[in-house]
Amino acid sequence: QVQLVESGGGLVQPGGSLRLSCAASGVIPSLNAMGWYRQAPGKQRELVAIITSSGTTNHAEFAKGRFTISRDNAKHTVYLQMNSLRSEDTAVYYCNFRMVVVGTTYWGQGTQVTVSS
C-alpha cells in the first residue's frame, strides 16, 4: 500500500504562483511514476504532468512553459511548481502514484487550486 499526502493548494490571483507537494509513504518500489492530474467542475480528470523515478517528465500542452514537475526520490515527494496561473487552472489537483512493473495506481485526496481576483 502507498499513501499520498498533498499540500500547497489555495487561492491565488491570476498571474500568481503556487507550489504543490505530494509525499508518498508505505512500500515504495524503486520503479515508479508520480504525477499530477486535475479536475475542474463538470470536466473530466486530465493529466497535468508526470515524472518517473529516473527523472523523465511529461507535461500536458497547457502546462508547458508554466508548470514544472520535479521530485525528491529520497523523500518520495513530487512537486508541481505552477506559475502564470490563469482562471482556467482552477480545479482540484490530484497526486498520482503508479507502480511501473505491476501497474497499480494510487491517488491522493486532492487539493483545491482556485485562481481568482
WOLINLIN-V341071 format. One record per pair of residues at least 24 apart in sequence whose ideal C-beta (glycine too) atoms are under 10 Angstrom apart, sorted by the first residue. I is the first residue (numbers start at 0). GAP is how many residues later the second one is. If there is no record, write none. Layout:
# WOLINLIN-V341071
((I,GAP) (I,GAP))
This chain:
# WOLINLIN-V341071
((0,24) (0,25) (0,26) (0,103) (0,105) (1,24) (1,25) (1,26) (1,27) (1,30) (1,32) (1,74) (1,95) (1,96) (1,97) (1,102) (1,103) (1,104) (1,105) (2,94) (2,103) (2,105) (3,30) (3,72) (3,74) (3,90) (3,91) (3,92) (3,93) (3,102) (3,103) (3,104) (3,105) (4,72) (4,90) (4,103) (4,104) (4,106) (5,30) (5,72) (5,74) (5,86) (5,87) (5,88) (5,89) (5,101) (5,102) (5,103) (5,104) (5,105) (6,88) (6,101) (6,104) (7,71) (7,72) (7,73) (7,74) (7,85) (7,103) (7,105) (8,82) (8,83) (8,84) (8,101) (8,102) (8,103) (8,104) (8,105) (9,101) (9,102) (9,103) (9,104) (10,79) (10,101) (10,102) (10,103) (10,104) (10,105) (11,70) (11,73) (11,77) (11,78) (11,101) (11,102) (11,103) (11,104) (11,105) (12,72) (12,74) (12,102) (12,103) (12,104) (13,70) (13,71) (13,72) (13,73) (13,74) (13,75) (13,101) (13,102) (13,103) (14,68) (14,69) (14,70) (14,71) (14,100) (14,102) (15,66) (15,67) (15,68) (15,69) (15,99) (15,101) (16,49) (16,64) (16,65) (16,66) (16,67) (16,68) (17,49) (17,62) (17,63) (17,64) (17,65) (17,67) (17,71) (17,75) (17,93) (17,95) (17,96) (17,97) (18,49) (18,51) (18,60) (18,61) (18,62) (18,63) (18,64) (19,28) (19,47) (19,49) (19,58) (19,59) (19,60) (19,61) (19,62) (19,73) (19,75) (19,88) (19,91) (19,93) (20,51) (20,54) (20,56) (20,57) (20,58) (20,59) (20,74) (20,90) (21,49) (21,54) (21,55) (21,56) (21,57) (21,58) (21,71) (21,72) (21,73) (21,74) (21,75) (21,86) (21,89) (22,49) (22,52) (22,53) (22,54) (22,55) (22,72) (22,85) (23,47) (23,51) (23,52) (23,53) (23,54) (23,71) (23,73) (23,82) (23,84) (24,51) (24,52) (25,50) (25,71) (25,80) (26,72) (27,25) (27,45) (27,48) (27,69) (27,71) (28,24) (28,68) (28,69) (28,70) (28,71) (28,72) (28,73) (28,75) (29,24) (29,43) (29,70) (29,71) (30,67) (30,68) (30,69) (30,70) (30,71) (31,39) (31,41) (31,44) (31,65) (31,66) (31,67) (31,68) (31,69) (31,72) (31,74) (32,24) (32,25) (32,38) (32,45) (32,63) (32,64) (32,65) (32,66) (32,67) (32,72) (33,35) (33,37) (33,39) (33,42) (33,43) (33,44) (33,45) (33,61) (33,62) (33,63) (33,64) (33,72) (34,24) (34,34) (34,36) (34,43) (34,45) (34,59) (34,60) (34,61) (34,62) (34,63) (34,70) (35,24) (35,27) (35,31) (35,33) (35,42) (35,43) (35,44) (35,46) (35,57) (35,58) (35,59) (35,60) (35,72) (35,75) (36,54) (36,55) (36,56) (36,57) (36,58) (36,59) (36,70) (36,71) (36,73) (37,24) (37,25) (37,42) (37,51) (37,52) (37,53) (37,54) (37,55) (37,56) (37,72) (37,73) (37,75) (38,52) (38,53) (38,54) (38,55) (38,71) (39,48) (39,49) (39,50) (39,51) (39,52) (39,73) (40,49) (40,50) (40,51) (42,48) (44,46) (44,47) (44,49) (44,51) (44,62) (44,65) (45,45) (46,49) (47,32) (47,34) (47,41) (47,43) (47,45) (47,46) (47,48) (48,29) (48,31) (48,33) (49,28) (49,46) (49,48) (50,27) (50,28) (50,29) (51,46) (51,48) (52,47) (53,46) (61,24) (61,26) (61,27) (62,26) (79,31) (79,33) (81,31) (81,33) (84,28) (84,29) (84,30) (84,31) (85,29) (86,27) (86,28) (86,29) (86,30) (87,27) (88,24) (88,25) (88,26) (89,24) (89,25) (89,26) (90,24))
